[in-house]
């Protein structure tokens, strides 16, 4: 057999070693991509809570401007004074607190979701705390673990 015939015969497919190397590279890429994707999903879910806490704080300040008191109780009737509709997702629990005359605080705590089998649907470990003072200074802090 000539050299050109051997080269032609080898060029028709991949060796087992080449395929194994490709599978290993894909495995390494997947092992690094999945945790990064989970972090990105948690940050996106935290953004949902940040927006809702911001809405509560803005409503708190508007309520304070009219009544010179903040809403600090967490009953449904008290929350209805602030937002006309409750947040539509069940990802977070929102708690209102503070001193009625000087400040208000809203804390969003992530819930462990059980209705979805995907691990990315879990909001456990996300906490967003927002505070507003009677002068209108708003602070929002997010913690994702």
Order of alpha helices (4+ residues) and beta strands (2+ residues): alpha-alpha-alpha-beta-beta-beta-beta
